[in-house]
Amino acid sequence: MAKPSDHRPRLAKGKSRPQPKGRAKPVPKQGSKKPFKKHRPPSPNGARRPGRPDRLQPLSPEATLQEERPDLVYGRHSVEAAISNQRPINRLWVNERLVFDARFRPLILDAKSNGAVIDEVNTQRLNQLTQGANHQGIVAQIASHDYIELADLITSAKAACRQPVIIAADSITDPHNLGAIIRTAEALGAQGVVIPQRRAVGITPTVAKVAAGALETLSVSRVVNLGRALEQLKEDGFWVYGTASEAGQPVHTTQFDRPIVLVIGAEGAGLSLSIQNLCDILVSIPLAGKTPSLNASVATGMVLYEIYRQRWLEKLPPIMLGGDQNQAV
């Protein structure tokens, strides 16, 4: 009896041999089209899927520090000002270079006598505390910043001088900008700063660091509604001057001869429309270049300098202003 042949008949051109059930699918040849991959929608709320890399951008060290440790102040000028002004300090971390520094030794001993714990640590520990920020070798843990009530700020400002100046920051979100505004305001003689609670940065470690000690002598009031605060200031005799990049009269032609509230707009957006409507006068800084606007802290410094330049000129005798010498005698 003849054995059956193992040779299978050839298939017609273009046809494929049927595969038995349970057999693996053939691997596509090189150069063939890849099978269509179904699109996976992103997970809700930006959550990361298991096994997939996190595509969210990490927070900066300073932004992380603001959220986790708002009680820390770092930097030589900021810590020195806090100790000199008797701010309650719970703990002080200092590297070995500053422990025996002749400039900081008395301040460190003063903080220790007031109950602060002094820790001599290395730079790695300071980097860990500040999330890699520029600590300059010293970090202090202090009580949270004490905001002053708006009514108390108005009272103290009027008691300080006849024509006080208060800065109002409209939705400043950058802590570096707010810190620079506070530092400039204190340096040029302003009596206080008003900031809103919503959609604006508060007094954070970064703000205190950039302010370089100005917060120890300049009062800050944090209000629920900036518009209502401006109305209260106007009722107490203040004139509200708002900064605008285009509309408004040039700052060097504006007379600043009264109690002033200088309102500074947010970065890029400027003053909101509701705040502009509350301003008595809008002022602008004429620019000669192609840059359309200035940084908020830079604009604050320029307008403040013009305010105090006019007041300094009023105090000079006529002979120094180029007047008739015979009249001055």
Sequence and secondary structure as in RCSB ss.txt:
>XXXX:A:sequence
MAKPSDHRPRLAKGKSRPQPKGRAKPVPKQGSKKPFKKHRPPSPNGARRPGRPDRLQPLSPEATLQEERPDLVYG
RHSVEAAISNQRPINRLWVNERLVFDARFRPLILDAKSNGAVIDEVNTQRLNQLTQGANHQGIVAQIASHDYIEL
ADLITSAKAACRQPVIIAADSITDPHNLGAIIRTAEALGAQGVVIPQRRAVGITPTVAKVAAGALETLSVSRVVN
LGRALEQLKEDGFWVYGTASEAGQPVHTTQFDRPIVLVIGAEGAGLSLSIQNLCDILVSIPLAGKTPSLNASVAT
GMVLYEIYRQRWLEKLPPIMLGGDQNQAV
>XXXX:A:secstr
            TT      TT       TTS           GGG   TTS   S    HHHHHHHH TTEEES
HHHHHHHHHTT  EEEEEE HHHHT TTTHHHHHHHHHTT EEEE  HHHHHHHTTT   TTEEEEE       H
HHHHHHHHHH SS EEEEESS   HHHHHHHHHHHHHHT  EEEEESSSS  S HHHHHHHTTGGGTS EEEES 
HHHHHHHHHHTT EEEEE SSSSEEGGG    S EEEEE BTTTBS HHHHHH SEEEE    SS     HHHHH
HHHHHHHHHHHHHHHS GGGGT  HHHH 
